[in-house]
Amino acid sequence: MRRTTSPEILALVTLDRAREITLHRQLYDGLRRAILEGLLRPGERVPATRQFATELGISRFTVLTAYQQLLHEGYLEARVGSGTFVSASLPDDALHAARTANEAVSTRQTATKRKRSPVLSAGPSGRRLDRGGGLRPFHISLPALDAFPHAEWARLVSRNARGLTPANMAYGDPAGLAVLRSAIAAHLRSARRVRCEADEVIVVSGSQAALRLCASVLLTRESRAAIEEPGYPGARAALTAGGATLVPVPVNAEGIDVDRLEALGDSIRAVYVTPSHQYPLGMSMSATRRLAILEWARRRRAWVIEDDYDSEYRYVSRPLGSLQGMEPDSDAMAQRRVIYIGTFSKVLFPALRLGYLVVPPSLHEAFIEAREWIDLFPPTLYQLTLADFITEGHFARHLRRMRGIYRGRRDALLDGFARHCSGLLTMENSDAGLHVATRLPSGADDVSIVTRLSARGLSATALSPCYDGPDPQPGLLLGFGGSREPVLRRSMRVLAEVLHRNRP
């Protein structure tokens, strides 16, 4: 018999999708308040994340984010093999009454602000986390796993597993293995024009972990940070986990509107951007706009978080260089303002769970200290294997081969679009990356369309959850990296059938 969450715990949490406050923040506030008021007692077990998400009707990622913040702050403790429990020693028992009162005032103030359009609880990609359909057509951020050099990778994994030394089996460097950091730095200098040395690289478990690190080091509960509108929902979740306030700034054909950013004054501590391939719309930030945002950061003494999303795959020109690499040579190292984020999830495979940051020297120690608090160090075996994969030339060959494969898959999707979807959708930029963004007519319910597509075996993503402001626009994000050309052409025909039936 399936266990259900106790009604008592469910009653402690009130979630309102119409509020400006994110769902994971509402869940965090409700559980923390219940702990401080003694409604949840020390040693009491809280529900498993999957079970709690089901009962609340939200994504598991939302519950995980709230739990991770409570664990980090000492309100919860994890016991291996047993579950998650209210901590026996709370961090601020004596202050709970005053803090609870302050939070109540803050909640009432926030509730008077603009109402937010309700959307589905979303994972990092802006859609419900899909545990069973991860290989279905249109799934975004999915590489061509069928074309991965499995035999070569397995050989390197086996070689490194057999050769593990006692030193490699012990606790590792929180920044990552020196050999991998050197390999990443060399690749970034040559392929992405990033200005970095190995000791500026920090290896993490993907871009989401990198964003959480940025939030913990750069932002506090009083901080304000800017984010592209529309933008990456996973960045919103990560950057607000510690209580910071996000301010959406519109993008246009050249990237984020720096004039709108300037108008926000000195209150903005950091801005998150995806300059090489804007998520979700796909345009690249112009050189003029890049220089403007670097000048803004220098003058305001703010930080730029550059997520080099899908930067390796560009179909109309050579890959663009990084924004970080455009910081003026005359700037002293202590004045550098860009934190650069990358991941191997989409260039190799998502289950690898390895990504990296390039951090200015002035922030390096703070990032290392924060990283040690989160998960100590990255897994050593895959670090050794990836270092060999890069230094022996397999990585560069793989990228060259994949560019041709993805161009063919993109062209198949565009061909299917022209044949079947003309007049039903409007295509956005398709020059780069592993997905294309499309627009639906105003008033269309893209979340409902995604649900209907799922019933037909397709895993598209709704565009509207990528908006944080009051006027989300409907559309569909269609991934093409993980499916072969015939599958994509058939899938576009099914998409057209669903859209025709959705017409008024």
N, C-alpha and C positions, 0 to 999 in steps of 0.2 A: 504494500500500500504506500502511495506517495505521501510523504510528510508535507504538511503545510505550515506556513509561518503562523505563529500564535497571533490571535486577534489583538492581544494586548500590545504587542510590538507594532503591528500595523496601525493601531490607533494613535501611536506616538508620532507618526509621520504623516504630514499633510502636504501633498504635492499639487501644485497649481500651474499648469502649462501656460496660463495667461499672464503669469507674473514675469517681470523682467529677470528675476533671479534664476539662474540655471537650475535644472532639476537636481544635479549632483550636489549643488550648494544647498538647496532646500533639504535634501536628504541628510547631508552633513549637519546642518543646523538643528534639524529635528532630533537626530540621534545624540548629538553633543548635549543639547538642552536636557534631554531625557536622562542622560548619564549624570549631569551635574545636579539635577533636581532629585536624583535618587530613584527615578522611575525604572531605570535600568541599573541593577546593582553590580558591584565588583564581583567578578567571577562568573557572571551570567553570560551564557552563550548567545551570540547574535546569529541571525539566520545566514546560511550559505548564500553567496552572492547570486548564484543562478536561481535558487529558490526564491530569494527576496525579490529579485527582478521580475520573476513570473507573477508573484502575488501583487506587486505594485503596478504591473503593466508597463514597465520601463525596460531599457536595455541593460544588460549585465555590465556594460562598460560604465554606465552612470553609477551603479552601485559600487563597482570596483574603485572608481575615482573617489567617492565619498569615504569608503573604507580606508583607502590608502592614506588620505589626509588624516583621518582619526588615528590610524596606526602611527603615522609619523609624529603626531602631536602627543601621543601617549595615552589617548583615551581608550584605545583597543589594543589587544595583544594577540598575536597569532601563535598557536601551539601546533607544532608539526604533528599531523595525523589526527588531530582532535577538532580543529576549527578555530574560530575567532571569538574572543571573549572580551568583556568589559575589563579594563585593566584594574588590578588590585590596588594600584597606587596612582591616583589621578594627579594630573599636573597642576591643577589650580582649584582645589576644593574650596579653599577659603574665599576665593574671589568669585565664586559662581553666581551669587545673587546679583552683584553689581554688573557682571558681564551679561547675564541673561537679560537684565533690564535694558542695557545698552543695545543688545541685539534686537529686542522687541521694538525699541524706538526706530532702529535702522530699518527693520522690516516694514514698519508702518510708513516710513518715509519713502521707501522704495516702491511700495504698493501704489503710491500716488503718481508715480512716473508713467511714461507711456506704456501701453499694453503691447505685449508681444504676440505675434500671430502664433497660434498653437501649431506645432509640427510633431511628427513622430519622434520619440526618443531615439537619438542617433548615436552611432559609434563614431570613430574618428573620420570615417569617410562620408559622414552626413547621412547615413541610412541605418536602418536596423542592422545590428551585427548579424551576419549570415553564417551560421555554423555549418549548415549542410550544403549550401549552394555556392561555395567559394570558387568552384571551377566552372560555373555556368557562364554562357555568353553574356557579354556586356559588363561583367564584374570589373570595377575600376581598380587600378593599381596592381593588377595581376600580370606578371611577366609571362613569357612563353616558356612555361615549365617543360613542355614537351621537347624543347630545343636546347635544354640545359645540358652541358657536357657531364653527364652523370658518372661515366666511367673514370674520367680524369679526376673529378672531385672525390670519388670514392677511393681512388688510389692514394690521393694526398691525405685524406682522413685516416686511412689505414696506416699509412707510413708514420704519421704523427702520433697516432694512438699507440703504436708499438714502441715509438721512441720517447714517450713521456718520461722525463726525468723527475726525481723527487722535488726539485725546485719548481717544475711546471705543475706538479700535483698539489702544491701548497697554495696558500693565499697569494694572489697576484697583485700587481700594481693597479691601483684604482684608475689610473689614466689609460690602462691597456698595455699590452706587451710592446716593448720598444721596437721589435722587429716589424710588427704590424703598423705601428704609428709612423715609422720611417717609410714603409711602403705606401701608406695612404698619403702622406705628405708629398712624396715624389709624384704620385699620380695626380694629385690636385694641382701641383705646380705646373705640370706639363699639359694636362687635359682641361683644367678648369681655370687656369691662371689665378689660382689662390696664392696669396703671399703667406707662406707658413713654413715652419720647421717642425720636426717630429715632436719636440717638447711642447708645442702649442696644440697638438691633437689630443683629444680625449675620446676613447672608444666607449660607446654606450650600446644599449640594446634597442637601437632603432631611433627614428626621428621623434617619436612620441616621448621617449625617455629623455631625449635631448631637450625637448621643449619644457618638460617638467623641471629639468635642471636649470634652464634659463629662468623659469618662473621663481624657483626657490632662491636663486642668487640675486636676480635683478629687481624683483617685485615684492612688495609687502601688501598688507591689507589696505593701506592708504594709497597705494600706487594706482596710476592710470596708465594704460597701455593702449596703443592704437593697433588696429587690425584691418586688413583689406575687407571691403564690402562689395560683392560677396567674397567669402574667404573660407578657410579650412576649418570645419567644426572641431576637429581634433586639437587644433591650436587654441581655439576658444576654451575648450575643456581644460587643457593643460595650464594655460596662462591664468585662468581664474581659480585654479585649485586652492591657492593660498589666500583667496579673498580679494585679489586685485580687480579693478573695474576696467572693462574693455570699452573702447570707443571705436565704432565702425567708421572707416574712411572710404569713400567710394573709389572705385577704379574706373578708368576709361581705357581707350585704345593704347595709351602709353604706359599704363600701370597705375599705381596708387596716386591720387591727386595730392601732390605735395602742398599746393596752396591751401587746401582744406586742412591738411596736417598743420601747417603754419598757423592757421587761424585758431587752433586749440591752445596756443600759447606755451608756456613753460611747464604746464602740468603733466605733460606726457613723458613718462620715464623711458618707454621703449616702444618700438613699432615692429610688427611682424610682417614680412613681405616674402613673396615668391617671385622674384624678378625674372628668372630664366623661363619659367612656364607657369603663369599665374593659375593658382588653383581657386576656383574651378574653370574659369573661362578660357584659359589657354594662351592669352597674349603674352608677349615678352616686354619687359620694361625698357623704354627707350634710353639711349645714352644720356640725353638731356635730363630725363627724369631721375636716372641713377645718380648723376652728379648733384642734382638738387637735393635728393634725400641724404646724401653724404654731407653736404653743406649744412642741411638742417640739423643733423645729428651732431656735427661739430659745434655749431653755434649754441644749440640747446643743451649740450652735454648729455644727450640721450643716447640710447643704444638701438642699433638696428639688428634684428634677428633675421638673418637671411636663410630661408629654407630653400635649398637648391633643388626643388621638386622636379623630377623627370628631366633633369638638365642634359642628360647624355643623349637623348633621342630628339633630333631635329631633322626635318625632311625638306626644308627649302634652303638651307645654308648649313655651314659648319656650326657645331654647338657654340653658343655664346659663352663668353667668359663670365666669371663671377662678379657680383657687385663688390664683394670684399676686396678683390684684386684691383679695384679702381680707386681705393683710398690713396690720397696723394703721397708720393714718396717722401715729401718734405715733412710729413707728420711724424713726430716722435712715436716710438712703439707704445709708450704709455698713453698716447692720445687716440689710438685706434678705437673705433666705435662699433665695428661689425662683428657679430658672432655668427659664424658660418655653420650650417647644419647639412649633413648628407646622410644617406642610408644605402645599404646594399640590398634592401628588401626587393626593390623593383629592377635592379640591374642583375641580380642573381636569383634569390628566391626568398619569400617572406619568412619562412621558418628558420632562416639563418639567424635572425634577430641580432644583427650587428649594424650599427651606424656610428656616427662620429660628429664631434664638434671641433671647430678651430676657434680657439678662444684667445682674445688679446692677452698679452702677458700680465697686464694690470689686474685681470680677473682670474688668472689661472688657479691660484691657491684657493680662492673662494669656491670655484667650481669643483676642485678636487675634494675639498672638505664636504661639500654638499653631496657629491657622488658617493663618498664613503658612507654617508648616512642612508642613502637609498638602497644600494645593493652591493656595496663593497668593491666588486671588480667584475669584468665581463668573463664569460666562460673561456677557459684557456685553449681547449682542443680546437674549437672553431677559429679562434684567433690565429693559432699556428697554421692551420690549414689555409685560411684566407691569405695570410702573409705569403705563403708559398705560391698560392694561386696567382697573386699579383706579381711577385718578383720573377717568377718563371715565365711570364708572358701570357699565361692562359686568360687572364682577365681582359687584357687589351684585345686579344683575338676574339674573345666572346662578345665584347661590345661591338666590334666591327661587323661580326656576323649578324648580331641581333638587329642592327640598324636596317639591314636589308630585309630581314624577316618582318620587322614592324612596319616598314614602309609598305610592303605587300599587303599586310593585314589592314592597315589604315586605308589603303586604296580600295580594298574589297568592301569595307564599311561605307566609304564614300560612294562607291558604285551602287551598293544596295540602297543607300539613301536617295540617290538620284532616281533610281528605278521605282522605288516604292513609297518614299516618304515626302516627296516634293509637295509643298502646300500644307503638310501636316505639322512640320517642324521647321525651324530656322536654325541653320548651322552656324555655330560660332567658329573661332579659330581652330584650324586643324593642322597647324604647321609643326607641332612638336608634341612629345609626350605619348602616353599610352591610352588616352581617352579623348573624346571630343565632347564638347558641351553643345547642347541644343536648347532652343527656346520654344516653349509652347505658347499658344494664344493666351492673352490676358484672361485671368479668371479660371484657367484650367487647374485641376487638382492633380498635381504631379505625384503626390504621395499615393493617391488612389490608383493612378496609372501604374506606378511601380508595383503595387500589390497585385494588380491584374496581370502584369507581365511576369511576376514571380509564379503565378499559377500556370503560366505557359512555359515555364522553365528558363526564363531570362532574368538576369540579375542586374538591371539598370539601377541608377541612383537618382533620387530626386534632387533638383537644383535648389528648391526653395529653402531647405534647412541650412544652406550655406550662407543665408542672409541673417544678420543679427539685428537689423533695423526694422522699422514698422511696415516696410513695403516689400516683402519677399516676392521675387519673380519666379514663375513656374518654368520648369524645363527638365531635361533629362541629361544625365551624364552617361555616355556609352563607352565602356572600355572595350578595346580591341586586342590588347596585347596577349591575352590568354587563350584566344580561339583562332583556329585556322580559317583560311579564306572562305571555303564552302559553307562552313558553319555560320560565319558572319553574314554572308549573303542570305542564307535561309532565315537567320534571326531578324534581319531587317524587314523581311516580308511579314514575319509574325508581328513585329512591332507595328507595322502599318495596319495590320488587321485590328489590333487592339486599339490603335488611335482612331480608326474609322468608327469603331463601335462606341468610342467615347465622345464622338461629336454630338452636339445638341441636335 
